[in-house]
Amino acid sequence: MDATPDKIVVQGVTYVPESSVVQTGTKKILVLPRGWVVIGDVSENKETGLVEVRNASTIRRWGTTKGLGELVNGPTSNTVLDKIPGLVEVHPLNIIQRITVNASKW
């Protein structure tokens, strides 16, 4: 049996603490302070208390005629996205609005 602080291996099967497993979240648009709007796969990290966004992009230009909610079914031809490499971490109190989107359209 191999044991380290972050995992244990028993008969070839690796086990990790439930708190270290990051669940793939649902795709959402997050409206943040100071005009920042991001979209990505959102989950909550139980250890840090932060909201994590993977596969994230900043929505630099909405490109909509009827507001941000129009992006629920995907970007318009005028939407401008800037890919964010790595992980975005946000304190939950900094989230002004969460909008669940149709992930297959994004």
N, C-alpha and C positions, 0 to 999 in steps of 0.2 A: 504494500500500500504506500503510495506517494502522497504526502500531504504538504501543502504550502498554505500561507494565509489566505490566498484567493481561490484555491481549488483543492479538491481531493480526488484521487483516482483509485477506484476500487475495481479490481478485476478488469482493468482496461477501460472502464467507463469513467469519464470525467464529470464531476459534480461541482457546481459553483453556487455561491450564495444567491438566493432569489433576488436580493437587493442589487446585485451586480448585473443582472440580466436586463438589458434595455429592450423593451417591447417596441416593435415597429408601430408607430402611431398612424393616425389617419392624416391625410393631406388636408392642411388648413391654411387659410390666409390669416396672418396675425397683424393687427394694427398696433403699432408701438408708438411711444412718445416721439415728439419732434418730427412727425411726418413719415417715419419709417414704416414700410409695409413689406412683409416677407411672406413667402409661401414655401411650404415644405412638409415633410413628414414629422408630425409633432408627437412627442411623448413627454412624460414627466419622470424625472429622475428622483426616486424615493430617497436616495442617500443625500443628495445635495439640495433637494427641494426646488431645483430649477426646471424650467421647461426647456426641452432640447428640440432643436429643429435640424433634421438631416435632409440632404438633397435640397438644400435651400437656395432660393433666389430672392433678391430684392426686386420688388415691383417698382421700377423707377418711373414708368409711365403706365397708368391704368389703361388708357386707350379706349375708354368706355364713353357712352353717351348717357347712361342711366345710373352711374355710380359704381362703386366697388363691387356691389352684389352681382353685377352683370358678369363678373369673372368666375362665378360658381361653376359655370359650364365651360371653362377653359378661357385661355387668353384670346383677345381679339387680334385682328391683323395689325392694330396700332399699339398693342401692349408691348412694353419694353421690359425685359427681364435681365438682371445681372446675376449670374451664377455666383454663389458664395462657396468657396472651397472650405471644407472642414465642417465643424460643428458650430451651430449658433446656440448659445445658452442665454435664456432670458428669465429674469425673476418674474414670477407670476403676477406680482402687483404692477408690473410694467406693461401688462397686456391690456390694451384698451378694449379690443374686440377680437373674437375668434370666429372665423367663418369657415365652416366645413364645405369643401368643394367636391365636385365629381372627379375623383382621382383619375379615372380613365380618360378624361378630357385634357388632363395636364400631362 
